[in-house]
Amino acid sequence: MATTEKIQRITSKGQITLPIAWRRKMGTSTIVVRAKGDMLEISPLRTLDDEDEQWVTIFDAVRDNKGKGIPAKEISRILRKIDKK
């Protein structure tokens, strides 16, 4: 496997962006980060259960509510509605 390097800046919040080509190549949206001495190792998280990658977002505050959260009772109501299906 060819090694690819890319310089990434770390944001003030401590975040980095992994290029989409790398994320697609790994086939997962979940990673493991390990500190090894003075290096960080980033690798895809592999699970035995393929259903772990089949999450469904039922509420996204930005998408569904102009960036505001909703009360826990409302989330509960939504979950009960989904459970009945």
Residue pairs with C-beta under 8 A, 6 or more apart in sequence:
4 22
6 19
8 16
8 17
8 18
9 16
10 16
18 31
18 42
23 29
26 44
27 44
28 44
28 45
28 46
28 53
29 53
30 44
30 45
30 47
30 52
30 53
31 42
31 43
31 44
31 45
32 42
32 43
32 44
32 45
33 40
33 41
33 42
34 40
34 41
34 43
35 41
47 53
58 75
58 78
58 79
58 82
59 65
59 70
59 75
59 78
61 67
61 68
61 69
61 70
